[in-house]
Amino acid sequence: MDSITGLALGRIAVGTLSLISPTLAAKALLLDPKANPQLSYVTRMFGSREIALGALTLASKGEARTRLVQAGVAIDGADAFTGVACARSGATSKTAGLMLAAVAAGAVATGIQGLQQG
């Protein structure tokens, strides 16, 4: 399986979990849904975004697929920044924020690798 397909399938899996069970997804990401009851709403929005991006990437070919992967790299880059910013500001624990940033940075690296493999 190539890295782009793996990344797209991963997006769909994480997105599905986030949409179906936002509490479980939040806990897996070291976030506290009890402390923030609105977290399930944001987690579900994240989930639908990930499912859409993953499914569209799988269904696309050529230039459209390249553009979707580039968009995913940009989104994941913003997610990595957000993880660091939240860790620094105290919006999340340092551990949670940096773990979220690391996961997003890994997705950036995978997307870039896939683009380079062409």
Secondary structure, DSSP 8 states (H G I E B T S, - for coil): --HHHHHHHHHHHHHHHHHH-HHHHHHHTT--TTT-TTHHHHHHHHHHHHHHHHHHHHH--HHHHHHHHHHHHHHHHHHHHHHHHHHHHTSS-HHHHHHHHHHHHHHHHHHHHHHHH-
